[in-house]
């Protein structure tokens, strides 16, 4: 549990972290270099859209 105050807090963090990590770390061993670069670029575009929605 590390430094989390409760198991619920740890679970909330880990559930969000898992989704974010999956977005930014595609399965590289299954992709060509070109596809990997495109996947990463798409991930950053999606993240930028989320950030803009949170600010607005």
Secondary structure in CASP SS format (residue, H / E / C, confidence):
PFRMAT SS
TARGET T0000
AUTHOR 0000-0000-0000
METHOD secondary structure of the structure
MODEL  1
X C 1.00
X C 1.00
X C 1.00
X C 1.00
X C 1.00
X C 1.00
X H 1.00
X H 1.00
X H 1.00
X H 1.00
X H 1.00
X H 1.00
X H 1.00
X H 1.00
X H 1.00
X H 1.00
X H 1.00
X H 1.00
X H 1.00
X H 1.00
X H 1.00
X H 1.00
X H 1.00
X H 1.00
X C 1.00
X C 1.00
X C 1.00
X H 1.00
X H 1.00
X H 1.00
X C 1.00
X C 1.00
X H 1.00
X H 1.00
X H 1.00
X H 1.00
X H 1.00
X H 1.00
X H 1.00
X H 1.00
X H 1.00
X H 1.00
X H 1.00
X H 1.00
X H 1.00
X H 1.00
X H 1.00
X H 1.00
X H 1.00
X H 1.00
X H 1.00
X H 1.00
X H 1.00
X H 1.00
X H 1.00
X C 1.00
END
